[in-house]
Amino acid sequence: MATRRPDLVSDTTLIVVATVAQTVVITLTLLVFIFQFRSQEKAIKDAAYQNVMSHYTDYIRMLVEDPKLTRLMLQVDSPETAGFQSLSPDDQTLAAYMLMGYGIFEELFTLHKKKWIDDASWAQWCAFLDRYSSHPLFPRVHELSRGTFDPEFEKVVSDMLAKHADAASAKRPG
């Protein structure tokens, strides 16, 4: 009489292993979906912010095209804007262009902060900003816009302006 060999794995064990494997696959699939939704939400938020920045740039461009609109930004009683009110129309136009450039530099800073621009590229933009900030009207633009941009970016610009002021005072005899 032949003896029956016992099965190496019972039917119950196979069912348990298959159920655990399915559970793991379903859990991993859900985790992938969760991470995709989170990254999609972040992309939507970033796109919304970029859209607002685009509108802001268009708004400042209107100031450049029609310098009379600078009255929208200049309040008579504001000490920060007192220096702008005495500017010639040409200098007001130049200051509006500078404000538009300031906004673009702030967008670049934000992209660098998010690691979307590498350090080498940011260093090149920063060198351009350093050159840009050496213009005599730039400190007025910086003061006028203080508190309306990323505080870290404003600190970078303030440090550049302080460096320019130190260099200028070192050149003066005395």
C-alpha positions in Angstrom: 0.0 0.0 0.0 1.3 3.4 -1.0 1.6 6.0 1.6 0.4 9.4 0.7 3.0 12.2 1.0 1.9 15.1 3.0 1.6 18.4 1.0 4.5 20.7 1.6 2.2 23.7 2.1 -1.4 23.4 3.1 -4.3 25.1 1.3 -4.9 27.3 4.3 -1.3 28.6 4.3 -1.5 29.4 0.7 -4.7 31.4 1.2 -3.2 33.3 4.1 0.0 34.2 2.1 -2.1 35.3 -0.9 -4.3 37.5 1.3 -1.3 39.1 3.0 0.3 39.7 -0.4 -2.9 41.4 -1.7 -3.1 43.5 1.4 0.5 44.7 1.0 -0.1 45.5 -2.7 -3.3 47.4 -2.0 -1.6 49.3 0.9 1.3 50.3 -1.3 -1.0 51.4 -4.1 -3.0 53.6 -1.7 0.3 55.1 -0.4 1.3 55.9 -4.0 -2.1 57.6 -4.6 -1.8 59.6 -1.4 1.7 60.9 -2.4 0.5 61.7 -5.9 -2.4 63.7 -4.6 -0.2 65.6 -2.3 2.3 66.5 -5.0 -0.6 67.4 -7.3 -2.0 69.7 -4.6 1.4 71.3 -4.1 1.7 71.8 -7.9 -1.8 73.5 -8.0 -0.8 75.8 -5.1 2.5 76.7 -6.8 0.7 77.4 -10.1 -1.8 79.6 -8.3 1.0 81.6 -6.7 2.8 81.9 -10.0 -0.5 83.2 -11.5 -0.8 85.8 -8.9 2.8 86.9 -9.5 2.1 87.1 -13.2 -0.8 89.5 -12.4 1.4 91.5 -10.1 4.0 91.9 -12.9 1.2 93.0 -15.3 0.1 95.5 -12.6 3.6 96.9 -12.2 4.0 97.0 -16.0 1.0 99.3 -16.2 2.8 101.7 -13.8 5.7 101.6 -16.3 3.5 102.3 -19.2 1.6 105.1 -17.5 3.7 106.7 -14.7 0.6 108.8 -13.6 -0.7 105.6 -12.1 2.1 105.7 -9.5 -0.3 107.8 -7.4 -2.0 104.5 -6.6 1.1 103.5 -4.6 2.2 106.8 -3.3 0.3 108.0 -0.2 0.8 111.6 0.7 1.2 110.9 4.5 3.6 108.0 4.1 7.2 108.7 5.0 8.4 105.8 2.9 7.0 107.3 -0.3 7.9 110.9 0.4 11.1 110.4 -1.7 9.1 109.1 -4.7 6.8 112.0 -4.9 9.7 114.3 -5.5 11.0 112.2 -8.4 10.7 113.4 -12.0 8.3 111.5 -14.3 11.3 109.8 -15.9 12.7 108.7 -12.5 9.2 107.5 -11.5 9.1 105.3 -14.6 12.6 104.0 -13.9 11.6 103.3 -10.3 8.5 101.4 -11.5 10.7 99.3 -13.8 13.0 98.6 -10.8 10.0 97.5 -8.8 9.0 95.1 -11.6 12.6 93.8 -11.6 12.5 93.5 -7.8 9.5 91.3 -8.1 11.2 89.1 -10.7 14.2 88.7 -8.5 12.0 87.8 -5.6 10.4 85.0 -7.7 13.8 83.7 -8.6 14.8 83.7 -4.9 11.6 81.8 -4.1 12.5 79.2 -6.8 16.0 78.9 -5.4 14.6 78.5 -1.9 12.4 75.6 -3.2 15.5 74.1 -4.8 14.0 74.5 -8.3 17.1 76.6 -9.2 20.5 75.3 -8.4 23.1 77.2 -6.4 25.2 78.1 -9.4 22.3 79.6 -11.3 21.2 81.5 -8.2 24.7 82.8 -7.8 24.5 84.3 -11.3 21.2 85.9 -10.7 22.5 87.1 -7.3 25.4 88.8 -9.1 23.0 90.5 -11.4 20.8 91.6 -8.5 24.0 92.9 -6.8 24.8 95.0 -9.8 21.1 96.1 -10.2 20.9 97.1 -6.5 23.9 99.5 -6.9 21.7 101.9 -8.8 21.0 105.1 -6.8 17.2 104.7 -7.0 17.2 101.1 -5.9 17.3 101.8 -2.1 14.1 103.9 -2.5 12.4 101.0 -4.3 13.5 98.6 -1.6 12.2 100.9 1.2 8.9 101.5 -0.6 8.3 97.7 -1.0 9.5 96.7 2.4 7.1 94.2 4.0 5.5 93.2 0.8 8.0 90.6 -0.3 9.5 87.5 1.2 11.3 88.6 4.4 14.3 86.4 3.6 14.6 88.0 0.2 14.3 91.4 1.7 17.1 90.6 4.1 19.3 89.5 1.1 18.6 92.8 -0.6 19.2 94.8 2.7 22.5 93.0 3.1 23.5 94.0 -0.5 22.5 97.6 0.1 24.5 97.7 3.3 27.5 96.3 1.5 27.1 99.0 -1.2 26.8 101.7 1.5 29.9 100.4 3.3 31.9 100.3 0.0 30.7 103.9 -0.8 31.7 105.2 2.7 35.1 103.5 2.4 35.7 105.3 -0.9 35.0 108.7 0.7 38.0 110.6 2.0 37.7 111.3 5.6 
